[in-house]
């Protein structure tokens, strides 16, 4: 008789991606401006994340309503 110590489970993986650079983040500032837009560097960071993310095969993508976050997503 074989006892199963750990039954097969579904593994849940969370991938956290921060929004790309904005003028404020490049200046080292903390801020809460929901309308802050990505800089060209931030848009490039978002493109790089977009190329990488399909390798992770995400089932769900969640974002906040902030413009910089939606632009990154």
Long-range contacts (C-beta under 8 A, 24 or more apart in sequence): 13-56, 15-53, 15-56, 15-58, 17-49, 17-53, 17-72, 19-46, 19-66, 19-68, 19-69, 19-71, 19-72, 20-44, 20-45, 20-46, 20-49, 20-68, 20-71, 20-72, 21-45, 22-68, 34-65, 34-66, 34-67, 35-67, 36-66, 36-67, 36-68, 37-67, 37-68, 37-71, 38-68, 38-71, 38-72, 42-68, 42-71, 42-72, 43-71, 45-72, 46-71, 46-72, 46-73
